[in-house]
Amino acid sequence: MGWLLDLEESSICVCGADRSVQLFENLELVLPLPEFAKIAQLKVGQIFNGLKEQTYTKSRRVR
């Protein structure tokens, strides 16, 4: 399984182990996870919000 993130579109393309491809554009959708991580739930919006927070924090440290 792999994820390809499009930061400009806030979308995630998920490539499954079975070679299926799904596009997730709605920030409230729950993303599929590998079997070992099934106890967690991640939404598309959580991924992009986390990336924005990290970028903001790093840019503040540089100054």
ABEGO torsion letter per residue (X at the ends): XBBBBBAAAGBBBBBBAAGBBBBBABAABBBBBBAAAAABBBBAAAAAAAAAAAAAAAAAAAX
